[in-house]
Amino acid sequence: MKPATKTLLVFLALVLVFFQYRLWFAEDGIIKTWHFKKNIADQVTQNQIIRQQNKILLNDIQDLKQGGSAIEEHARNDLGMIKEGEIFYRTVKK
């Protein structure tokens, strides 16, 4: 093989290695892209969960604004309040 051909092959091999390195490990390379796609998928899932929680909270707010039964329910469940004249029994399960 001629020395010029060897030099050309070495040069082409180095260029190939350089571009392969950039393809896989650069800021905009394949590995970073995979990580970004995974992060986006995780964020989309988390956003869906938060949207569902917000919807539940908005429904609670509407119920509280519209009627006294929701207020009474929250007072009983969250604050442990009872009506005058009621008897409260608490049962404990083992």
PDB file with one MODEL, atoms N, CA, C and O in Angstrom:
MODEL        1
ATOM      1  N   MET A   1       0.839  -1.167   0.000  1.00  0.00           N
ATOM      2  CA  MET A   1       0.000   0.000   0.000  1.00  0.00           C
ATOM      3  C   MET A   1       0.896   1.246   0.000  1.00  0.00           C
ATOM      4  O   MET A   1       1.925   1.275   0.674  1.00  0.00           O
ATOM      5  N   LYS A   2       0.512   2.234  -0.731  1.00  0.00           N
ATOM      6  CA  LYS A   2       1.310   3.439  -0.840  1.00  0.00           C
ATOM      7  C   LYS A   2       1.200   4.258   0.443  1.00  0.00           C
ATOM      8  O   LYS A   2       0.167   4.212   1.111  1.00  0.00           O
ATOM      9  N   PRO A   3       2.237   5.003   0.797  1.00  0.00           N
ATOM     10  CA  PRO A   3       2.188   5.839   1.997  1.00  0.00           C
ATOM     11  C   PRO A   3       1.071   6.885   1.918  1.00  0.00           C
ATOM     12  O   PRO A   3       0.477   7.211   2.946  1.00  0.00           O
ATOM     13  N   ALA A   4       0.776   7.406   0.761  1.00  0.00           N
ATOM     14  CA  ALA A   4      -0.290   8.409   0.636  1.00  0.00           C
ATOM     15  C   ALA A   4      -1.647   7.776   0.932  1.00  0.00           C
ATOM     16  O   ALA A   4      -2.514   8.413   1.531  1.00  0.00           O
ATOM     17  N   THR A   5      -1.831   6.529   0.515  1.00  0.00           N
ATOM     18  CA  THR A   5      -3.085   5.822   0.770  1.00  0.00           C
ATOM     19  C   THR A   5      -3.248   5.542   2.251  1.00  0.00           C
ATOM     20  O   THR A   5      -4.340   5.697   2.797  1.00  0.00           O
ATOM     21  N   LYS A   6      -2.161   5.126   2.913  1.00  0.00           N
ATOM     22  CA  LYS A   6      -2.199   4.887   4.361  1.00  0.00           C
ATOM     23  C   LYS A   6      -2.549   6.172   5.098  1.00  0.00           C
ATOM     24  O   LYS A   6      -3.373   6.163   6.012  1.00  0.00           O
ATOM     25  N   THR A   7      -1.933   7.261   4.707  1.00  0.00           N
ATOM     26  CA  THR A   7      -2.187   8.547   5.353  1.00  0.00           C
ATOM     27  C   THR A   7      -3.641   8.946   5.163  1.00  0.00           C
ATOM     28  O   THR A   7      -4.282   9.422   6.100  1.00  0.00           O
ATOM     29  N   LEU A   8      -4.156   8.760   3.983  1.00  0.00           N
ATOM     30  CA  LEU A   8      -5.554   9.088   3.695  1.00  0.00           C
ATOM     31  C   LEU A   8      -6.494   8.222   4.534  1.00  0.00           C
ATOM     32  O   LEU A   8      -7.480   8.727   5.070  1.00  0.00           O
ATOM     33  N   LEU A   9      -6.204   6.931   4.654  1.00  0.00           N
ATOM     34  CA  LEU A   9      -7.038   6.034   5.459  1.00  0.00           C
ATOM     35  C   LEU A   9      -7.018   6.424   6.939  1.00  0.00           C
ATOM     36  O   LEU A   9      -8.053   6.414   7.606  1.00  0.00           O
ATOM     37  N   VAL A  10      -5.829   6.769   7.443  1.00  0.00           N
ATOM     38  CA  VAL A  10      -5.721   7.198   8.843  1.00  0.00           C
ATOM     39  C   VAL A  10      -6.514   8.481   9.045  1.00  0.00           C
ATOM     40  O   VAL A  10      -7.237   8.631  10.030  1.00  0.00           O
ATOM     41  N   PHE A  11      -6.368   9.408   8.096  1.00  0.00           N
ATOM     42  CA  PHE A  11      -7.098  10.668   8.190  1.00  0.00           C
ATOM     43  C   PHE A  11      -8.610  10.424   8.175  1.00  0.00           C
ATOM     44  O   PHE A  11      -9.337  10.999   8.986  1.00  0.00           O
ATOM     45  N   LEU A  12      -9.079   9.592   7.275  1.00  0.00           N
ATOM     46  CA  LEU A  12     -10.508   9.290   7.197  1.00  0.00           C
ATOM     47  C   LEU A  12     -11.007   8.579   8.449  1.00  0.00           C
ATOM     48  O   LEU A  12     -12.124   8.822   8.905  1.00  0.00           O
ATOM     49  N   ALA A  13     -10.178   7.703   8.999  1.00  0.00           N
ATOM     50  CA  ALA A  13     -10.550   7.020  10.238  1.00  0.00           C
ATOM     51  C   ALA A  13     -10.678   8.017  11.386  1.00  0.00           C
ATOM     52  O   ALA A  13     -11.611   7.934  12.185  1.00  0.00           O
ATOM     53  N   LEU A  14      -9.746   8.955  11.465  1.00  0.00           N
ATOM     54  CA  LEU A  14      -9.809   9.980  12.517  1.00  0.00           C
ATOM     55  C   LEU A  14     -11.038  10.868  12.353  1.00  0.00           C
ATOM     56  O   LEU A  14     -11.683  11.223  13.339  1.00  0.00           O
ATOM     57  N   VAL A  15     -11.360  11.223  11.126  1.00  0.00           N
ATOM     58  CA  VAL A  15     -12.559  12.023  10.874  1.00  0.00           C
ATOM     59  C   VAL A  15     -13.804  11.248  11.295  1.00  0.00           C
ATOM     60  O   VAL A  15     -14.710  11.811  11.910  1.00  0.00           O
ATOM     61  N   LEU A  16     -13.850   9.956  10.965  1.00  0.00           N
ATOM     62  CA  LEU A  16     -14.973   9.113  11.352  1.00  0.00           C
ATOM     63  C   LEU A  16     -15.113   9.038  12.870  1.00  0.00           C
ATOM     64  O   LEU A  16     -16.218   9.150  13.401  1.00  0.00           O
ATOM     65  N   VAL A  17     -13.997   8.848  13.565  1.00  0.00           N
ATOM     66  CA  VAL A  17     -14.023   8.790  15.030  1.00  0.00           C
ATOM     67  C   VAL A  17     -14.504  10.119  15.599  1.00  0.00           C
ATOM     68  O   VAL A  17     -15.305  10.133  16.534  1.00  0.00           O
ATOM     69  N   PHE A  18     -14.035  11.225  15.055  1.00  0.00           N
ATOM     70  CA  PHE A  18     -14.447  12.545  15.531  1.00  0.00           C
ATOM     71  C   PHE A  18     -15.953  12.732  15.389  1.00  0.00           C
ATOM     72  O   PHE A  18     -16.622  13.169  16.325  1.00  0.00           O
ATOM     73  N   PHE A  19     -16.484  12.398  14.211  1.00  0.00           N
ATOM     74  CA  PHE A  19     -17.918  12.577  13.995  1.00  0.00           C
ATOM     75  C   PHE A  19     -18.751  11.597  14.821  1.00  0.00           C
ATOM     76  O   PHE A  19     -19.837  11.948  15.283  1.00  0.00           O
ATOM     77  N   GLN A  20     -18.265  10.399  15.008  1.00  0.00           N
ATOM     78  CA  GLN A  20     -18.970   9.446  15.862  1.00  0.00           C
ATOM     79  C   GLN A  20     -19.007   9.940  17.308  1.00  0.00           C
ATOM     80  O   GLN A  20     -20.033   9.833  17.980  1.00  0.00           O
ATOM     81  N   TYR A  21     -17.897  10.474  17.774  1.00  0.00           N
ATOM     82  CA  TYR A  21     -17.861  11.023  19.135  1.00  0.00           C
ATOM     83  C   TYR A  21     -18.887  12.146  19.264  1.00  0.00           C
ATOM     84  O   TYR A  21     -19.657  12.184  20.224  1.00  0.00           O
ATOM     85  N   ARG A  22     -18.895  13.062  18.290  1.00  0.00           N
ATOM     86  CA  ARG A  22     -19.853  14.176  18.333  1.00  0.00           C
ATOM     87  C   ARG A  22     -21.291  13.659  18.263  1.00  0.00           C
ATOM     88  O   ARG A  22     -22.175  14.189  18.935  1.00  0.00           O
ATOM     89  N   LEU A  23     -21.522  12.633  17.459  1.00  0.00           N
ATOM     90  CA  LEU A  23     -22.858  12.084  17.314  1.00  0.00           C
ATOM     91  C   LEU A  23     -23.382  11.536  18.643  1.00  0.00           C
ATOM     92  O   LEU A  23     -24.551  11.729  18.979  1.00  0.00           O
ATOM     93  N   TRP A  24     -22.528  10.862  19.387  1.00  0.00           N
ATOM     94  CA  TRP A  24     -22.981  10.211  20.621  1.00  0.00           C
ATOM     95  C   TRP A  24     -22.844  11.073  21.861  1.00  0.00           C
ATOM     96  O   TRP A  24     -23.718  11.024  22.727  1.00  0.00           O
ATOM     97  N   PHE A  25     -21.784  11.861  21.986  1.00  0.00           N
ATOM     98  CA  PHE A  25     -21.481  12.485  23.268  1.00  0.00           C
ATOM     99  C   PHE A  25     -21.556  14.003  23.292  1.00  0.00           C
ATOM    100  O   PHE A  25     -21.347  14.586  24.356  1.00  0.00           O
ATOM    101  N   ALA A  26     -21.836  14.663  22.209  1.00  0.00           N
ATOM    102  CA  ALA A  26     -21.897  16.129  22.195  1.00  0.00           C
ATOM    103  C   ALA A  26     -23.167  16.605  22.902  1.00  0.00           C
ATOM    104  O   ALA A  26     -24.024  15.797  23.261  1.00  0.00           O
ATOM    105  N   GLU A  27     -23.281  17.920  23.101  1.00  0.00           N
ATOM    106  CA  GLU A  27     -24.449  18.506  23.760  1.00  0.00           C
ATOM    107  C   GLU A  27     -25.742  18.124  23.059  1.00  0.00           C
ATOM    108  O   GLU A  27     -26.758  17.901  23.717  1.00  0.00           O
ATOM    109  N   ASP A  28     -25.719  18.048  21.748  1.00  0.00           N
ATOM    110  CA  ASP A  28     -26.909  17.700  20.991  1.00  0.00           C
ATOM    111  C   ASP A  28     -26.829  16.285  20.424  1.00  0.00           C
ATOM    112  O   ASP A  28     -27.434  15.986  19.394  1.00  0.00           O
ATOM    113  N   GLY A  29     -26.076  15.414  21.105  1.00  0.00           N
ATOM    114  CA  GLY A  29     -25.873  14.053  20.636  1.00  0.00           C
ATOM    115  C   GLY A  29     -27.029  13.137  20.991  1.00  0.00           C
ATOM    116  O   GLY A  29     -28.007  13.541  21.620  1.00  0.00           O
ATOM    117  N   ILE A  30     -26.886  11.907  20.575  1.00  0.00           N
ATOM    118  CA  ILE A  30     -27.945  10.914  20.746  1.00  0.00           C
ATOM    119  C   ILE A  30     -28.216  10.619  22.216  1.00  0.00           C
ATOM    120  O   ILE A  30     -29.375  10.526  22.620  1.00  0.00           O
ATOM    121  N   ILE A  31     -27.179  10.474  23.013  1.00  0.00           N
ATOM    122  CA  ILE A  31     -27.370  10.136  24.432  1.00  0.00           C
ATOM    123  C   ILE A  31     -28.130  11.239  25.150  1.00  0.00           C
ATOM    124  O   ILE A  31     -29.061  10.960  25.906  1.00  0.00           O
ATOM    125  N   LYS A  32     -27.745  12.485  24.923  1.00  0.00           N
ATOM    126  CA  LYS A  32     -28.457  13.614  25.549  1.00  0.00           C
ATOM    127  C   LYS A  32     -29.907  13.663  25.065  1.00  0.00           C
ATOM    128  O   LYS A  32     -30.816  13.959  25.841  1.00  0.00           O
ATOM    129  N   THR A  33     -30.116  13.374  23.788  1.00  0.00           N
ATOM    130  CA  THR A  33     -31.469  13.383  23.242  1.00  0.00           C
ATOM    131  C   THR A  33     -32.328  12.323  23.917  1.00  0.00           C
ATOM    132  O   THR A  33     -33.489  12.584  24.234  1.00  0.00           O
ATOM    133  N   TRP A  34     -31.784  11.142  24.141  1.00  0.00           N
ATOM    134  CA  TRP A  34     -32.530  10.097  24.850  1.00  0.00           C
ATOM    135  C   TRP A  34     -32.896  10.548  26.265  1.00  0.00           C
ATOM    136  O   TRP A  34     -34.023  10.338  26.714  1.00  0.00           O
ATOM    137  N   HIS A  35     -31.948  11.163  26.961  1.00  0.00           N
ATOM    138  CA  HIS A  35     -32.223  11.651  28.311  1.00  0.00           C
ATOM    139  C   HIS A  35     -33.319  12.717  28.287  1.00  0.00           C
ATOM    140  O   HIS A  35     -34.208  12.714  29.139  1.00  0.00           O
ATOM    141  N   PHE A  36     -33.258  13.618  27.324  1.00  0.00           N
ATOM    142  CA  PHE A  36     -34.280  14.661  27.233  1.00  0.00           C
ATOM    143  C   PHE A  36     -35.647  14.062  26.943  1.00  0.00           C
ATOM    144  O   PHE A  36     -36.643  14.497  27.521  1.00  0.00           O
ATOM    145  N   LYS A  37     -35.714  13.078  26.063  1.00  0.00           N
ATOM    146  CA  LYS A  37     -36.993  12.444  25.757  1.00  0.00           C
ATOM    147  C   LYS A  37     -37.570  11.753  26.979  1.00  0.00           C
ATOM    148  O   LYS A  37     -38.776  11.809  27.217  1.00  0.00           O
ATOM    149  N   LYS A  38     -36.708  11.097  27.759  1.00  0.00           N
ATOM    150  CA  LYS A  38     -37.181  10.443  28.983  1.00  0.00           C
ATOM    151  C   LYS A  38     -37.681  11.473  29.987  1.00  0.00           C
ATOM    152  O   LYS A  38     -38.722  11.281  30.616  1.00  0.00           O
ATOM    153  N   ASN A  39     -36.937  12.569  30.134  1.00  0.00           N
ATOM    154  CA  ASN A  39     -37.358  13.628  31.048  1.00  0.00           C
ATOM    155  C   ASN A  39     -38.688  14.233  30.621  1.00  0.00           C
ATOM    156  O   ASN A  39     -39.536  14.533  31.462  1.00  0.00           O
ATOM    157  N   ILE A  40     -38.871  14.411  29.326  1.00  0.00           N
ATOM    158  CA  ILE A  40     -40.131  14.958  28.822  1.00  0.00           C
ATOM    159  C   ILE A  40     -41.281  14.003  29.124  1.00  0.00           C
ATOM    160  O   ILE A  40     -42.348  14.436  29.559  1.00  0.00           O
ATOM    161  N   ALA A  41     -41.074  12.721  28.901  1.00  0.00           N
ATOM    162  CA  ALA A  41     -42.117  11.731  29.184  1.00  0.00           C
ATOM    163  C   ALA A  41     -42.473  11.718  30.665  1.00  0.00           C
ATOM    164  O   ALA A  41     -43.650  11.644  31.020  1.00  0.00           O
ATOM    165  N   ASP A  42     -41.462  11.789  31.533  1.00  0.00           N
ATOM    166  CA  ASP A  42     -41.713  11.844  32.977  1.00  0.00           C
ATOM    167  C   ASP A  42     -42.495  13.097  33.342  1.00  0.00           C
ATOM    168  O   ASP A  42     -43.412  13.039  34.162  1.00  0.00           O
ATOM    169  N   GLN A  43     -42.141  14.227  32.743  1.00  0.00           N
ATOM    170  CA  GLN A  43     -42.816  15.488  33.043  1.00  0.00           C
ATOM    171  C   GLN A  43     -44.260  15.465  32.568  1.00  0.00           C
ATOM    172  O   GLN A  43     -45.142  15.993  33.245  1.00  0.00           O
ATOM    173  N   VAL A  44     -44.513  14.857  31.411  1.00  0.00           N
ATOM    174  CA  VAL A  44     -45.881  14.751  30.900  1.00  0.00           C
ATOM    175  C   VAL A  44     -46.736  13.922  31.862  1.00  0.00           C
ATOM    176  O   VAL A  44     -47.879  14.280  32.148  1.00  0.00           O
ATOM    177  N   THR A  45     -46.187  12.827  32.352  1.00  0.00           N
ATOM    178  CA  THR A  45     -46.907  11.993  33.321  1.00  0.00           C
ATOM    179  C   THR A  45     -47.196  12.767  34.599  1.00  0.00           C
ATOM    180  O   THR A  45     -48.307  12.722  35.128  1.00  0.00           O
ATOM    181  N   GLN A  46     -46.201  13.468  35.082  1.00  0.00           N
ATOM    182  CA  GLN A  46     -46.377  14.260  36.305  1.00  0.00           C
ATOM    183  C   GLN A  46     -47.409  15.368  36.089  1.00  0.00           C
ATOM    184  O   GLN A  46     -48.204  15.651  36.985  1.00  0.00           O
ATOM    185  N   ASN A  47     -47.408  15.986  34.933  1.00  0.00           N
ATOM    186  CA  ASN A  47     -48.391  17.032  34.629  1.00  0.00           C
ATOM    187  C   ASN A  47     -49.806  16.471  34.600  1.00  0.00           C
ATOM    188  O   ASN A  47     -50.741  17.129  35.056  1.00  0.00           O
ATOM    189  N   GLN A  48     -49.973  15.261  34.069  1.00  0.00           N
ATOM    190  CA  GLN A  48     -51.295  14.641  34.043  1.00  0.00           C
ATOM    191  C   GLN A  48     -51.805  14.387  35.458  1.00  0.00           C
ATOM    192  O   GLN A  48     -52.979  14.614  35.749  1.00  0.00           O
ATOM    193  N   ILE A  49     -50.925  13.919  36.334  1.00  0.00           N
ATOM    194  CA  ILE A  49     -51.320  13.681  37.727  1.00  0.00           C
ATOM    195  C   ILE A  49     -51.730  14.986  38.392  1.00  0.00           C
ATOM    196  O   ILE A  49     -52.736  15.034  39.100  1.00  0.00           O
ATOM    197  N   ILE A  50     -50.963  16.037  38.169  1.00  0.00           N
ATOM    198  CA  ILE A  50     -51.269  17.335  38.770  1.00  0.00           C
ATOM    199  C   ILE A  50     -52.575  17.894  38.205  1.00  0.00           C
ATOM    200  O   ILE A  50     -53.358  18.499  38.937  1.00  0.00           O
ATOM    201  N   ARG A  51     -52.816  17.691  36.896  1.00  0.00           N
ATOM    202  CA  ARG A  51     -54.092  18.146  36.312  1.00  0.00           C
ATOM    203  C   ARG A  51     -55.276  17.447  36.976  1.00  0.00           C
ATOM    204  O   ARG A  51     -56.294  18.080  37.256  1.00  0.00           O
ATOM    205  N   GLN A  52     -55.145  16.143  37.229  1.00  0.00           N
ATOM    206  CA  GLN A  52     -56.223  15.412  37.898  1.00  0.00           C
ATOM    207  C   GLN A  52     -56.448  15.937  39.309  1.00  0.00           C
ATOM    208  O   GLN A  52     -57.591  16.090  39.739  1.00  0.00           O
ATOM    209  N   GLN A  53     -55.366  16.213  40.031  1.00  0.00           N
ATOM    210  CA  GLN A  53     -55.496  16.756  41.382  1.00  0.00           C
ATOM    211  C   GLN A  53     -56.152  18.131  41.347  1.00  0.00           C
ATOM    212  O   GLN A  53     -56.995  18.438  42.190  1.00  0.00           O
ATOM    213  N   ASN A  54     -55.771  18.963  40.377  1.00  0.00           N
ATOM    214  CA  ASN A  54     -56.369  20.283  40.245  1.00  0.00           C
ATOM    215  C   ASN A  54     -57.856  20.190  39.943  1.00  0.00           C
ATOM    216  O   ASN A  54     -58.652  20.977  40.456  1.00  0.00           O
ATOM    217  N   LYS A  55     -58.229  19.224  39.109  1.00  0.00           N
ATOM    218  CA  LYS A  55     -59.643  19.046  38.776  1.00  0.00           C
ATOM    219  C   LYS A  55     -60.446  18.681  40.023  1.00  0.00           C
ATOM    220  O   LYS A  55     -61.548  19.187  40.229  1.00  0.00           O
ATOM    221  N   ILE A  56     -59.892  17.808  40.842  1.00  0.00           N
ATOM    222  CA  ILE A  56     -60.567  17.427  42.097  1.00  0.00           C
ATOM    223  C   ILE A  56     -60.713  18.639  43.010  1.00  0.00           C
ATOM    224  O   ILE A  56     -61.770  18.855  43.602  1.00  0.00           O
ATOM    225  N   LEU A  57     -59.637  19.432  43.121  1.00  0.00           N
ATOM    226  CA  LEU A  57     -59.696  20.622  43.972  1.00  0.00           C
ATOM    227  C   LEU A  57     -60.704  21.646  43.445  1.00  0.00           C
ATOM    228  O   LEU A  57     -61.424  22.266  44.228  1.00  0.00           O
ATOM    229  N   LEU A  58     -60.757  21.826  42.129  1.00  0.00           N
ATOM    230  CA  LEU A  58     -61.732  22.755  41.555  1.00  0.00           C
ATOM    231  C   LEU A  58     -63.162  22.296  41.821  1.00  0.00           C
ATOM    232  O   LEU A  58     -64.041  23.115  42.093  1.00  0.00           O
ATOM    233  N   ASN A  59     -63.396  20.981  41.742  1.00  0.00           N
ATOM    234  CA  ASN A  59     -64.724  20.453  42.071  1.00  0.00           C
ATOM    235  C   ASN A  59     -65.062  20.706  43.535  1.00  0.00           C
ATOM    236  O   ASN A  59     -66.198  21.055  43.857  1.00  0.00           O
ATOM    237  N   ASP A  60     -64.081  20.533  44.428  1.00  0.00           N
ATOM    238  CA  ASP A  60     -64.306  20.818  45.845  1.00  0.00           C
ATOM    239  C   ASP A  60     -64.633  22.296  46.056  1.00  0.00           C
ATOM    240  O   ASP A  60     -65.521  22.633  46.839  1.00  0.00           O
ATOM    241  N   ILE A  61     -63.924  23.164  45.366  1.00  0.00           N
ATOM    242  CA  ILE A  61     -64.181  24.601  45.502  1.00  0.00           C
ATOM    243  C   ILE A  61     -65.601  24.931  45.037  1.00  0.00           C
ATOM    244  O   ILE A  61     -66.309  25.693  45.696  1.00  0.00           O
ATOM    245  N   GLN A  62     -66.018  24.359  43.903  1.00  0.00           N
ATOM    246  CA  GLN A  62     -67.377  24.595  43.399  1.00  0.00           C
ATOM    247  C   GLN A  62     -68.414  24.114  44.406  1.00  0.00           C
ATOM    248  O   GLN A  62     -69.397  24.807  44.666  1.00  0.00           O
ATOM    249  N   ASP A  63     -68.197  22.925  44.975  1.00  0.00           N
ATOM    250  CA  ASP A  63     -69.141  22.394  45.965  1.00  0.00           C
ATOM    251  C   ASP A  63     -69.227  23.300  47.184  1.00  0.00           C
ATOM    252  O   ASP A  63     -70.311  23.541  47.715  1.00  0.00           O
ATOM    253  N   LEU A  64     -68.072  23.801  47.623  1.00  0.00           N
ATOM    254  CA  LEU A  64     -68.065  24.681  48.796  1.00  0.00           C
ATOM    255  C   LEU A  64     -68.768  26.006  48.501  1.00  0.00           C
ATOM    256  O   LEU A  64     -69.442  26.555  49.373  1.00  0.00           O
ATOM    257  N   LYS A  65     -68.620  26.516  47.297  1.00  0.00           N
ATOM    258  CA  LYS A  65     -69.269  27.778  46.932  1.00  0.00           C
ATOM    259  C   LYS A  65     -70.773  27.625  46.770  1.00  0.00           C
ATOM    260  O   LYS A  65     -71.521  28.562  47.048  1.00  0.00           O
ATOM    261  N   GLN A  66     -71.229  26.454  46.321  1.00  0.00           N
ATOM    262  CA  GLN A  66     -72.633  26.294  45.970  1.00  0.00           C
ATOM    263  C   GLN A  66     -73.523  25.860  47.127  1.00  0.00           C
ATOM    264  O   GLN A  66     -74.675  26.287  47.201  1.00  0.00           O
ATOM    265  N   GLY A  67     -73.031  25.038  48.016  1.00  0.00           N
ATOM    266  CA  GLY A  67     -73.966  24.508  48.990  1.00  0.00           C
ATOM    267  C   GLY A  67     -73.370  24.297  50.360  1.00  0.00           C
ATOM    268  O   GLY A  67     -72.156  24.194  50.534  1.00  0.00           O
ATOM    269  N   GLY A  68     -74.269  24.238  51.329  1.00  0.00           N
ATOM    270  CA  GLY A  68     -73.863  24.038  52.711  1.00  0.00           C
ATOM    271  C   GLY A  68     -73.513  22.599  53.033  1.00  0.00           C
ATOM    272  O   GLY A  68     -72.814  22.341  54.012  1.00  0.00           O
ATOM    273  N   SER A  69     -73.988  21.651  52.224  1.00  0.00           N
ATOM    274  CA  SER A  69     -73.721  20.249  52.543  1.00  0.00           C
ATOM    275  C   SER A  69     -72.225  19.931  52.424  1.00  0.00           C
ATOM    276  O   SER A  69     -71.691  19.142  53.203  1.00  0.00           O
ATOM    277  N   ALA A  70     -71.555  20.548  51.446  1.00  0.00           N
ATOM    278  CA  ALA A  70     -70.119  20.312  51.308  1.00  0.00           C
ATOM    279  C   ALA A  70     -69.355  20.927  52.482  1.00  0.00           C
ATOM    280  O   ALA A  70     -68.392  20.344  52.981  1.00  0.00           O
ATOM    281  N   ILE A  71     -69.789  22.091  52.909  1.00  0.00           N
ATOM    282  CA  ILE A  71     -69.145  22.733  54.064  1.00  0.00           C
ATOM    283  C   ILE A  71     -69.329  21.871  55.308  1.00  0.00           C
ATOM    284  O   ILE A  71     -68.399  21.671  56.089  1.00  0.00           O
ATOM    285  N   GLU A  72     -70.550  21.367  55.475  1.00  0.00           N
ATOM    286  CA  GLU A  72     -70.816  20.508  56.627  1.00  0.00           C
ATOM    287  C   GLU A  72     -69.973  19.232  56.564  1.00  0.00           C
ATOM    288  O   GLU A  72     -69.440  18.784  57.580  1.00  0.00           O
ATOM    289  N   GLU A  73     -69.857  18.662  55.391  1.00  0.00           N
ATOM    290  CA  GLU A  73     -69.056  17.449  55.229  1.00  0.00           C
ATOM    291  C   GLU A  73     -67.592  17.701  55.591  1.00  0.00           C
ATOM    292  O   GLU A  73     -66.980  16.896  56.293  1.00  0.00           O
ATOM    293  N   HIS A  74     -67.025  18.823  55.111  1.00  0.00           N
ATOM    294  CA  HIS A  74     -65.636  19.152  55.455  1.00  0.00           C
ATOM    295  C   HIS A  74     -65.488  19.407  56.947  1.00  0.00           C
ATOM    296  O   HIS A  74     -64.493  18.998  57.545  1.00  0.00           O
ATOM    297  N   ALA A  75     -66.455  20.072  57.555  1.00  0.00           N
ATOM    298  CA  ALA A  75     -66.385  20.337  58.992  1.00  0.00           C
ATOM    299  C   ALA A  75     -66.400  19.025  59.776  1.00  0.00           C
ATOM    300  O   ALA A  75     -65.670  18.876  60.755  1.00  0.00           O
ATOM    301  N   ARG A  76     -67.210  18.102  59.358  1.00  0.00           N
ATOM    302  CA  ARG A  76     -67.283  16.820  60.060  1.00  0.00           C
ATOM    303  C   ARG A  76     -66.004  15.990  59.857  1.00  0.00           C
ATOM    304  O   ARG A  76     -65.437  15.468  60.816  1.00  0.00           O
ATOM    305  N   ASN A  77     -65.560  15.878  58.594  1.00  0.00           N
ATOM    306  CA  ASN A  77     -64.422  15.007  58.301  1.00  0.00           C
ATOM    307  C   ASN A  77     -63.082  15.612  58.719  1.00  0.00           C
ATOM    308  O   ASN A  77     -62.248  14.931  59.315  1.00  0.00           O
ATOM    309  N   ASP A  78     -62.881  16.883  58.406  1.00  0.00           N
ATOM    310  CA  ASP A  78     -61.566  17.496  58.637  1.00  0.00           C
ATOM    311  C   ASP A  78     -61.407  18.063  60.044  1.00  0.00           C
ATOM    312  O   ASP A  78     -60.319  18.016  60.617  1.00  0.00           O
ATOM    313  N   LEU A  79     -62.499  18.602  60.601  1.00  0.00           N
ATOM    314  CA  LEU A  79     -62.392  19.265  61.898  1.00  0.00           C
ATOM    315  C   LEU A  79     -63.004  18.459  63.035  1.00  0.00           C
ATOM    316  O   LEU A  79     -62.852  18.823  64.201  1.00  0.00           O
ATOM    317  N   GLY A  80     -63.696  17.362  62.709  1.00  0.00           N
ATOM    318  CA  GLY A  80     -64.285  16.515  63.744  1.00  0.00           C
ATOM    319  C   GLY A  80     -65.473  17.159  64.435  1.00  0.00           C
ATOM    320  O   GLY A  80     -65.782  16.810  65.574  1.00  0.00           O
ATOM    321  N   MET A  81     -66.148  18.095  63.771  1.00  0.00           N
ATOM    322  CA  MET A  81     -67.280  18.795  64.381  1.00  0.00           C
ATOM    323  C   MET A  81     -68.530  17.926  64.308  1.00  0.00           C
ATOM    324  O   MET A  81     -68.686  17.111  63.399  1.00  0.00           O
ATOM    325  N   ILE A  82     -69.417  18.114  65.283  1.00  0.00           N
ATOM    326  CA  ILE A  82     -70.699  17.426  65.300  1.00  0.00           C
ATOM    327  C   ILE A  82     -71.790  18.460  65.544  1.00  0.00           C
ATOM    328  O   ILE A  82     -71.531  19.544  66.067  1.00  0.00           O
ATOM    329  N   LYS A  83     -73.008  18.109  65.159  1.00  0.00           N
ATOM    330  CA  LYS A  83     -74.145  19.009  65.366  1.00  0.00           C
ATOM    331  C   LYS A  83     -74.559  18.986  66.826  1.00  0.00           C
ATOM    332  O   LYS A  83     -74.288  18.030  67.551  1.00  0.00           O
ATOM    333  N   GLU A  84     -75.211  20.041  67.236  1.00  0.00           N
ATOM    334  CA  GLU A  84     -75.712  20.107  68.606  1.00  0.00           C
ATOM    335  C   GLU A  84     -76.780  19.029  68.788  1.00  0.00           C
ATOM    336  O   GLU A  84     -77.693  18.893  67.974  1.00  0.00           O
ATOM    337  N   GLY A  85     -76.648  18.282  69.852  1.00  0.00           N
ATOM    338  CA  GLY A  85     -77.599  17.221  70.135  1.00  0.00           C
ATOM    339  C   GLY A  85     -77.205  15.872  69.551  1.00  0.00           C
ATOM    340  O   GLY A  85     -77.849  14.868  69.855  1.00  0.00           O
ATOM    341  N   GLU A  86     -76.178  15.819  68.732  1.00  0.00           N
ATOM    342  CA  GLU A  86     -75.729  14.548  68.168  1.00  0.00           C
ATOM    343  C   GLU A  86     -74.830  13.830  69.157  1.00  0.00           C
ATOM    344  O   GLU A  86     -74.199  14.452  70.011  1.00  0.00           O
ATOM    345  N   ILE A  87     -74.783  12.538  69.031  1.00  0.00           N
ATOM    346  CA  ILE A  87     -73.858  11.722  69.834  1.00  0.00           C
ATOM    347  C   ILE A  87     -72.835  11.149  68.845  1.00  0.00           C
ATOM    348  O   ILE A  87     -73.198  10.584  67.814  1.00  0.00           O
ATOM    349  N   PHE A  88     -71.572  11.303  69.177  1.00  0.00           N
ATOM    350  CA  PHE A  88     -70.489  10.872  68.302  1.00  0.00           C
ATOM    351  C   PHE A  88     -69.878   9.613  68.860  1.00  0.00           C
ATOM    352  O   PHE A  88     -69.470   9.572  70.021  1.00  0.00           O
ATOM    353  N   TYR A  89     -69.811   8.574  68.030  1.00  0.00           N
ATOM    354  CA  TYR A  89     -69.169   7.320  68.414  1.00  0.00           C
ATOM    355  C   TYR A  89     -67.964   7.102  67.495  1.00  0.00           C
ATOM    356  O   TYR A  89     -68.068   7.190  66.272  1.00  0.00           O
ATOM    357  N   ARG A  90     -66.841   6.821  68.109  1.00  0.00           N
ATOM    358  CA  ARG A  90     -65.640   6.513  67.318  1.00  0.00           C
ATOM    359  C   ARG A  90     -65.303   5.055  67.565  1.00  0.00           C
ATOM    360  O   ARG A  90     -65.181   4.626  68.712  1.00  0.00           O
ATOM    361  N   THR A  91     -65.155   4.298  66.497  1.00  0.00           N
ATOM    362  CA  THR A  91     -64.785   2.905  66.634  1.00  0.00           C
ATOM    363  C   THR A  91     -63.338   2.740  66.169  1.00  0.00           C
ATOM    364  O   THR A  91     -62.928   3.308  65.156  1.00  0.00           O
ATOM    365  N   VAL A  92     -62.592   1.971  66.910  1.00  0.00           N
ATOM    366  CA  VAL A  92     -61.194   1.747  66.594  1.00  0.00           C
ATOM    367  C   VAL A  92     -61.036   0.299  66.160  1.00  0.00           C
ATOM    368  O   VAL A  92     -61.462  -0.614  66.868  1.00  0.00           O
ATOM    369  N   LYS A  93     -60.427   0.084  65.000  1.00  0.00           N
ATOM    370  CA  LYS A  93     -60.200  -1.266  64.504  1.00  0.00           C
ATOM    371  C   LYS A  93     -58.753  -1.648  64.782  1.00  0.00           C
ATOM    372  O   LYS A  93     -57.840  -0.831  64.663  1.00  0.00           O
ATOM    373  N   LYS A  94     -58.573  -2.887  65.150  1.00  0.00           N
ATOM    374  CA  LYS A  94     -57.218  -3.378  65.415  1.00  0.00           C
ATOM    375  C   LYS A  94     -56.694  -4.107  64.242  1.00  0.00           C
ATOM    376  O   LYS A  94     -55.565  -4.597  64.273  1.00  0.00           O
TER     377      LYS A  94
ENDMDL
END
